[in-house]
């Protein structure tokens, strides 16, 4: 009875190596695709964070402007009161 020994056949080993390389390459492509999706999601989230930060800066600028107006009004009232008291 003849024994089948595939691992001694160089052609069989070559085919097995090609199959392994194809599987590894497919895995690499799938992994890169998943990473790209995650990277795109991270970039989108960073854009949203920047938009929120810009809105916060706009609100802070408006608050500073209002504070300046309040300070000017306080100075005007203070001058009027000092003039009336003198």
Secondary structure, DSSP 4 states (H G I P E B T S, - for coil): -PPP-GGG-HHHHHHHHHHHHHHHHHHHHHHHHHHHHHHHHHHHHHHHHHHHHHHHHHHHHHHHHHHHHHHHHHHHHHHHHHHHH-
